[in-house]
Amino acid sequence: MNLPAFAPAPLLAAAAVGGLRASGASSLSAPLRRALGPALPAIAASRRRVVAHSLSDWRSVATMSAADAPSATGVVYVKAGPDGTSVGDCPFSLKVLMAATLKGVEVDIVPVDLSNKPASFLALTEAGSTPVFVHDGRTLTDSGEIVKYMDTLGSPTASSLFAPLAAADASVTDAVGGVFGAFARLMKNKEAEEEAGRVTALEDALAAVNGVLEAGGGPFLVGPWITALDCDLIPKMQHVVSAAGHYKGFSLAGRGWDALEQYLLVTGRMKATRKVLVDDDVVVWGWSKFF
């Protein structure tokens, strides 16, 4: 399906915050705190829950006019969901789809059952992991490199996902880079005596992101501009909120991370986020093998 072109990030953010005010929300953090809970938290009360998308639903994520469209459609191989045919929970795959959507890169999406990898997929990647992007004779298997390449393919009217990062402090990249590792170590921990330390490590990582958002003034990681780092962090935060909440009882509520809560509310209302993120149940399923 073709979606209307996205507004520049500052306008998008203003519209999201304006929507919150129009709905009568007196505090940006209050709706999120109501939404987060130990059973199955949602990223934010305002986020429209989206079921795992079938391949036919994903035929095109183009957000540009036909005149701006790339000459050839790329193919993105992503982890499949629990039914083996829909888009799954892999945050690195969703990061790539976020970039494609924001940049207006038209792609065909091929979910891959990673428990039964077809030979055709393994011929593309020795590691056998997702995402994989094939376009114009190129095959890319690193999510960061894929996003960089997509940034060159996108509509000329779409803002670069990397240009604003040139002036960003290294602390922004460091903060984002620390989140998923701390989260994964907590999720995989089986030793009771190590649990508190793993929780503290995740708290420290999220506090660092909150600090970056406070320092930059938001609503995104680099102030008013949405960047590749946001494409990286948004799906990973869904994992933190949904999976750590479900399995570990971890919650963002009551920790004073107002900037992070506001970030989740604003990004949760973005068209790209609503289109790309899978249902929270799919994220919980993705981590079930560890429990």
C-alpha positions as CSV (number, residue, x, y, z in Angstrom):
1,M,0.0,0.0,0.0
2,N,1.1,3.6,-0.6
3,L,1.1,6.0,2.3
4,P,1.0,9.8,2.2
5,A,4.5,11.4,2.3
6,F,5.8,11.9,5.8
7,A,6.1,15.3,7.3
8,P,9.6,16.6,8.2
9,A,10.5,15.4,11.7
10,P,9.9,18.7,13.5
11,L,6.4,19.0,12.1
12,L,5.7,15.3,12.8
13,A,6.8,15.7,16.4
14,A,4.7,18.8,16.8
15,A,1.7,17.1,15.5
16,A,2.2,14.2,17.8
17,V,2.5,16.4,20.9
18,G,-0.4,18.5,19.7
19,G,-2.5,15.4,19.5
20,L,-1.7,14.6,23.1
21,R,-2.7,18.0,24.2
22,A,-5.9,17.9,22.2
23,S,-6.9,14.7,23.9
24,G,-6.7,16.4,27.2
25,A,-3.5,14.7,28.5
26,S,-2.1,16.9,31.2
27,S,1.1,15.0,31.4
28,L,3.1,13.2,28.8
29,S,4.2,10.5,31.2
30,A,0.9,9.7,32.7
31,P,-0.6,7.8,29.7
32,L,2.5,5.7,29.4
33,R,2.5,4.9,33.1
34,R,-1.1,3.7,32.8
35,A,-0.1,1.6,29.8
36,L,2.9,-0.1,31.3
37,G,2.3,-3.1,33.5
38,P,3.9,-6.4,34.3
39,A,1.6,-8.5,32.2
40,L,2.0,-7.3,28.7
41,P,3.0,-3.6,28.5
42,A,2.4,-1.5,25.4
43,I,4.9,1.0,24.2
44,A,2.4,3.8,24.9
45,A,-1.3,4.2,25.5
46,S,-1.6,6.2,22.3
47,R,0.1,3.6,20.0
48,R,-2.2,1.7,17.7
49,R,-1.5,-2.0,18.2
50,V,-0.6,-3.5,14.9
51,V,-1.0,-7.1,14.1
52,A,1.9,-9.0,12.5
53,H,1.8,-8.0,8.9
54,S,1.4,-10.6,6.1
55,L,3.7,-10.4,3.1
56,S,0.8,-9.1,1.0
57,D,0.3,-6.2,3.4
58,W,3.9,-5.3,3.0
59,R,4.1,-5.3,-0.8
60,S,5.2,-1.6,-0.7
61,V,6.3,0.7,2.0
62,A,6.8,3.6,-0.5
63,T,6.0,7.0,1.0
64,M,7.0,9.1,-2.0
65,S,5.3,10.0,-5.3
66,A,5.7,7.7,-8.3
67,A,8.1,10.3,-9.8
68,D,10.5,9.9,-6.9
69,A,10.3,6.1,-6.7
70,P,13.5,4.1,-7.1
71,S,14.0,2.4,-10.4
72,A,14.1,-1.1,-8.9
73,T,12.4,-2.6,-5.9
74,G,14.7,-4.1,-3.3
75,V,14.0,-7.3,-1.3
76,V,14.4,-7.4,2.5
77,Y,14.6,-10.8,4.2
78,V,13.4,-10.6,7.8
79,K,12.7,-13.0,10.6
80,A,9.3,-14.5,10.4
81,G,6.7,-14.4,13.1
82,P,5.2,-17.4,15.0
83,D,3.1,-18.4,11.9
84,G,6.3,-18.7,9.8
85,T,4.9,-16.3,7.1
86,S,4.4,-12.9,8.8
87,V,6.9,-10.3,9.9
88,G,8.6,-11.3,13.2
89,D,10.1,-9.5,16.1
90,C,13.8,-9.1,15.0
91,P,14.6,-5.5,16.0
92,F,17.4,-5.3,13.5
93,S,15.0,-6.2,10.7
94,L,12.4,-3.7,12.0
95,K,15.2,-1.1,12.1
96,V,15.7,-1.6,8.4
97,L,12.0,-1.4,7.7
98,M,11.8,1.8,9.7
99,A,14.5,3.3,7.5
100,A,12.8,2.1,4.3
101,T,9.5,3.6,5.4
102,L,11.0,7.0,6.4
103,K,13.1,7.3,3.3
104,G,10.4,6.1,0.9
105,V,12.4,3.1,-0.3
106,E,10.1,0.5,-2.0
107,V,10.8,-3.0,-0.8
108,D,9.4,-6.5,-1.0
109,I,9.5,-8.2,2.4
110,V,10.3,-11.9,2.6
111,P,9.8,-13.3,6.1
112,V,12.1,-16.2,6.8
113,D,11.4,-19.0,9.3
114,L,14.8,-19.1,11.0
115,S,14.1,-22.5,12.5
116,N,13.9,-23.9,9.0
117,K,16.0,-21.7,6.8
118,P,15.6,-22.4,3.1
119,A,18.7,-23.0,0.9
120,S,17.9,-19.9,-1.2
121,F,18.2,-17.7,2.0
122,L,21.4,-19.4,3.2
123,A,22.9,-18.7,-0.3
124,L,22.6,-15.0,0.5
125,T,24.1,-15.1,4.0
126,E,26.7,-17.4,5.6
127,A,25.5,-16.3,9.0
128,G,21.9,-17.3,8.2
129,S,20.6,-14.3,10.2
130,T,18.3,-11.4,9.3
131,P,18.0,-8.8,7.9
132,V,19.4,-9.3,4.4
133,F,18.8,-6.7,1.7
134,V,19.1,-7.4,-2.0
135,H,19.0,-4.5,-4.4
136,D,20.5,-3.9,-7.9
137,G,23.0,-6.7,-7.7
138,R,24.1,-5.9,-4.1
139,T,23.5,-8.1,-1.1
140,L,23.9,-6.5,2.4
141,T,23.7,-8.4,5.6
142,D,24.5,-5.8,8.3
143,S,21.6,-3.7,9.5
144,G,23.7,-0.6,9.9
145,E,25.1,-0.9,6.4
146,I,21.6,-1.5,5.0
147,V,20.3,1.6,6.6
148,K,23.2,3.6,5.2
149,Y,22.5,2.3,1.7
150,M,18.8,2.9,1.9
151,D,19.6,6.5,2.9
152,T,21.2,6.9,-0.5
153,L,18.2,5.3,-2.3
154,G,15.4,7.3,-0.7
155,S,13.4,10.2,-2.0
156,P,15.4,13.4,-2.5
157,T,12.7,15.2,-0.6
158,A,13.2,13.0,2.5
159,S,15.7,14.2,5.1
160,S,18.9,12.2,5.5
161,L,19.0,9.8,8.4
162,F,22.7,10.4,8.9
163,A,23.4,14.1,8.2
164,P,22.2,15.3,11.6
165,L,24.5,12.7,13.3
166,A,27.6,14.5,12.0
167,A,27.3,17.1,14.7
168,A,25.9,14.8,17.4
169,D,27.9,14.1,20.5
170,A,29.3,10.6,20.7
171,S,27.3,10.1,23.9
172,V,24.2,9.7,21.8
173,T,25.5,6.7,19.9
174,D,27.0,5.2,23.0
175,A,23.7,5.5,24.9
176,V,21.7,3.8,22.2
177,G,24.3,1.1,21.8
178,G,24.1,0.1,25.4
179,V,20.4,-0.6,25.6
180,F,19.9,-3.9,23.8
181,G,22.9,-5.6,25.2
182,A,21.8,-4.8,28.7
183,F,18.3,-5.9,28.0
184,A,19.4,-9.2,26.3
185,R,21.7,-10.1,29.2
186,L,18.8,-9.6,31.6
187,M,16.4,-11.7,29.5
188,K,18.9,-14.5,29.2
189,N,19.9,-14.6,32.8
190,K,19.2,-17.8,34.7
191,E,21.2,-17.0,37.9
192,A,19.2,-15.6,40.7
193,E,22.3,-14.0,42.3
194,E,23.0,-12.0,39.1
195,E,19.5,-10.8,38.5
196,A,19.7,-7.6,40.5
197,G,22.9,-6.6,38.7
198,R,21.4,-7.3,35.3
199,V,18.4,-5.1,36.2
200,T,20.7,-2.3,37.4
201,A,22.7,-2.5,34.1
202,L,19.5,-2.1,32.1
203,E,18.4,0.8,34.3
204,D,21.7,2.5,33.8
205,A,21.5,2.1,30.0
206,L,18.0,3.5,29.9
207,A,18.9,6.4,32.2
208,A,21.7,7.2,29.8
209,V,19.2,7.4,26.9
210,N,16.9,9.6,29.1
211,G,19.9,11.9,29.7
212,V,20.7,12.2,26.0
213,L,17.0,13.1,25.3
214,E,17.1,15.7,28.1
215,A,20.3,17.2,26.9
216,G,19.2,17.4,23.2
217,G,15.8,18.8,24.0
218,G,13.9,16.1,22.1
219,P,11.7,15.0,20.8
220,F,14.2,12.7,19.0
221,L,17.7,11.5,20.0
222,V,19.3,14.4,18.0
223,G,16.8,17.1,18.8
224,P,14.2,17.8,16.2
225,W,15.6,15.4,13.5
226,I,14.8,11.8,13.3
227,T,17.9,9.8,12.4
228,A,19.2,6.3,11.9
229,L,19.7,6.0,15.7
230,D,16.0,6.4,16.2
231,C,15.3,3.7,13.6
232,D,17.6,1.5,15.8
233,L,16.2,2.4,19.2
234,I,12.5,2.4,18.5
235,P,12.2,-1.3,17.9
236,K,14.5,-2.2,20.7
237,M,12.5,-0.2,23.1
238,Q,9.5,-2.2,22.2
239,H,11.4,-5.3,23.2
240,V,12.3,-3.6,26.5
241,V,8.8,-2.5,27.3
242,S,7.0,-5.7,26.1
243,A,9.3,-8.6,26.7
244,A,11.1,-7.4,29.9
245,G,7.8,-6.3,31.2
246,H,6.2,-9.7,30.5
247,Y,8.9,-12.0,31.7
248,K,10.8,-9.9,34.2
249,G,8.2,-7.5,35.5
250,F,10.4,-4.6,34.4
251,S,8.6,-1.3,34.0
252,L,9.6,2.2,33.1
253,A,7.0,3.7,35.4
254,G,8.1,5.8,38.4
255,R,11.8,6.0,37.5
256,G,11.8,9.7,36.6
257,W,12.6,9.1,33.0
258,D,10.2,11.7,31.7
259,A,12.2,12.5,28.6
260,L,12.3,8.8,27.6
261,E,8.6,8.4,28.3
262,Q,7.8,11.4,26.1
263,Y,10.0,10.0,23.4
264,L,8.0,6.8,23.4
265,L,4.8,8.7,23.2
266,V,5.9,10.9,20.3
267,T,7.5,8.1,18.3
268,G,4.6,5.8,19.0
269,R,2.3,8.2,17.1
270,M,4.5,8.2,14.0
271,K,3.1,6.7,10.9
272,A,6.3,4.8,10.3
273,T,6.2,3.3,13.8
274,R,2.6,2.2,13.5
275,K,3.3,0.6,10.1
276,V,6.5,-1.2,11.0
277,L,6.3,-2.4,14.6
278,V,4.7,-5.8,15.1
279,D,2.2,-6.7,17.8
280,D,3.6,-6.9,21.4
281,D,2.6,-10.5,21.5
282,V,5.0,-11.3,18.7
283,V,7.8,-9.7,20.6
284,V,6.9,-11.8,23.7
285,W,6.8,-14.9,21.5
286,G,10.3,-14.1,20.2
287,W,11.8,-14.4,23.7
288,S,9.7,-17.4,24.9
289,K,12.5,-19.8,24.1
290,F,14.5,-18.5,27.0
291,F,11.6,-19.1,29.5
